[in-house]
Amino acid sequence: MLKCDLHDYIEIVCLYRYPLKLTLSSGAVLSGTALTTRYNDQRQECLVITQNDTEQQVVLDDIALLEVTVANPHLQQVRFN
């Protein structure tokens, strides 16, 4: 379960539909544009991103590092664990 302040960052990237680079706890790296959050079939909260017009759900607890790939006044990088 994420801390409240980390949820705030997720809300910001979704609100502004920022392009992201996500590094997962497994070491995998994903890139895409933030859309929204939703729960998957296992009732895990996920960040929904688009990659090449395809939606992908990323479990929030699996995110180790979130990087916004465009200049903006809100955030550039957030470490989740």
N, C-alpha and C positions, 0 to 999 in steps of 0.2 A: 504494500500500500504506500502510495506516494505522500510526501508531506504536502501540506497546503500550498506553500510557496512554489513548489515544483509544478503543481497543477496550474498555478497562475501563468507560468511560462508556456505551458501547453495551450492554455486559452489564448494567450497573445499570438502565438504562431498560427493558430487556427483563424483567429479574427482577421489577421492581415494576410493570411494565405502565403506565408513565407516559404520559399524553397529551402529545404533542409538537407543536411547530411546527418544521419543517425548512426552512431556506433553502438552496437548491442553488447550486452555482457558476454556473449559468445565470441565477440571479435568481428562478427559480420558487420558490414557497412551497407547502409541503404540510403538512397537519395530520392527525393520526391518533394511534392508540395503539400503542406499541411492543409487538411480540410476540416476535420471535426474529430470528436471522440465518440466512441460507442462501445458497447459490451459485445464480446464474441459469444459463441455458443457455450463456452466454458465459464461464462460470467466474469471474464477478465476484462478490465477496462483497457481500451486500445486507442491509439492515435491512428486515425485514418489518413493516409497519404495517397497521392496519385503519382504513378510512375508510368509514363508513356500512355496516358489515358486509361490506366488500369488502377483501380483502388486496391490498396493493401492495408491490412490491419496490423499494427505493431503493438504488442502488449506493453503497456507503460512500464511495468516492472522489469522488462527486459532491456530498457534503454539505459545505457551507461553514459553516453555523451550526446547532446543535441547541439548542432551548429547551424546557425542561419547563414546561408551562403550569399546574402546580399547585404549591403550596408543599410543600417536602420538605426533609429534612436532608442530601441527597446532592449535588444540583447544580441549578442554574437554567439556566445557559447555557454552552455549550462551542463555541469557534471551532475549526474543523477545518483551516483553511488561512490 
